[in-house]
Amino acid sequence: MIRHATFFLLFCLLFVCFNAALWIYSAKHQQTLAGDGLVPEIVGTLGLTDLCLATDARYIRHLSVSDPLSPYMNHPGALEHFPSSALYVPR
């Protein structure tokens, strides 16, 4: 019978190997995207305006096209409840 510590060690080893495989795959895939010039083509095809850093609300996803009153559309006295909103300074 396998002890709990042995099971945990095997799980951690499997997790580290999986992360290493993902890291190697990601590094190889980034070189492929950069070498082919696909990123500008994808941006042009999809019509992306800016980088999407958060997925909380539309006024956080697209900072370049949102107005300063967008966070208060629900209620003027409402508190901001999205965690990523603390990272952006209001305009």
Buried (B, 14 or more C-beta within 10 A) or exposed (E): EEEEEEEEEEEEEEEEEEEEEEEEEEEEEEEEEEEEEEEEEEEEEEEEEEEEEBEBBEBBBBBEEBEEEBBEEEEEEEEBEBEBBEEBEEE
